[in-house]
């Protein structure tokens, strides 16, 4: 789907036992929204390590749904997110997260 990541919602359903996940969207020029991630991680309650790389996604403007996306991840102990060179990204503060986090902006 151009401009979104809607297909992930269904793709994660059979992966309930997954403990580590890396999603690499580097240089995805068509990615404009990550709204689909808001509910995508719900079946992944065993996940302990998550890496999201949105580096150089030039059209990505908002990451607002990420705080809701992380709520079901009760076992998450490591989170790495890269938004380097996302030129249109609005400033967002996630200082209220209560797990060890590493951010690269």
C-alpha positions in Angstrom: 0.0 0.0 0.0 1.6 3.2 -1.1 2.1 5.8 1.6 1.2 3.6 4.6 2.0 0.3 6.4 -1.5 -1.1 6.7 -0.5 -4.6 5.8 1.5 -5.1 9.0 -1.7 -5.4 11.1 -2.6 -8.7 9.5 1.0 -9.9 9.1 1.7 -9.8 12.9 -1.4 -11.9 13.8 0.3 -15.4 13.5 3.6 -14.2 15.2 2.4 -14.2 18.9 5.5 -16.0 20.1 7.9 -13.5 18.5 10.4 -12.0 21.0 12.5 -9.8 18.7 11.5 -7.7 15.7 13.3 -5.3 13.4 11.3 -3.2 10.9 13.5 -1.4 8.4 11.8 1.4 6.4 15.0 3.2 5.4 14.7 5.3 2.3 11.0 4.6 1.9 10.0 7.7 -0.1 6.3 6.7 -0.2 5.9 6.4 3.6 3.8 9.3 4.8 2.1 7.8 7.9 2.7 5.2 10.5 -0.9 5.4 11.8 -1.3 1.6 11.1 1.2 0.8 13.8 -1.2 2.0 16.5 -2.8 -1.5 16.6 -0.3 -3.6 14.7 1.7 -4.7 17.8 -1.2 -5.9 19.8 -0.7 -9.6 19.1 3.1 -9.3 19.9 2.8 -9.4 23.7 5.9 -11.6 24.0 8.1 -9.0 22.3 11.2 -8.0 24.3 13.3 -6.2 21.7 12.0 -3.9 19.0 13.9 -1.9 16.4 12.2 0.6 14.1 14.3 2.3 11.4 12.6 5.1 9.5 15.9 6.7 8.5 15.7 9.0 5.4 11.9 8.6 5.1 11.6 12.0 3.5 7.8 12.2 3.5 7.1 11.0 7.0 5.5 13.9 8.9 4.0 12.4 12.1 4.8 9.6 14.5 2.0 10.5 16.9 0.4 7.0 17.1 3.6 5.4 18.5 2.8 5.9 22.1 -0.4 3.9 21.7 1.4 1.3 19.6 3.8 0.5 22.5 1.1 0.0 25.2 0.5 -3.7 24.5 4.2 -4.5 24.6 4.3 -5.3 28.4 7.5 -7.4 28.1 9.5 -4.9 26.0 12.9 -4.2 27.5 14.8 -2.8 24.5 13.5 -0.2 22.0 15.5 1.4 19.3 14.0 4.0 16.9 15.8 5.9 14.2 14.3 8.9 12.5 17.5 10.3 11.1 17.1 12.6 8.1 13.3 12.5 8.3 13.1 16.1 7.1 9.3 16.7 7.5 8.9 15.0 10.9 7.2 17.1 13.6 8.9 17.3 17.0 7.5 14.8 19.5 8.5 14.1 23.1 8.2 10.5 24.5 9.7 11.1 27.9 6.8 9.3 29.6 7.8 5.9 28.3 8.7 3.6 31.2 11.1 1.2 29.5 14.8 1.4 28.6 14.9 3.3 25.3 17.4 4.4 22.7 16.5 7.1 20.3 18.4 8.3 17.3 17.0 11.5 15.8 
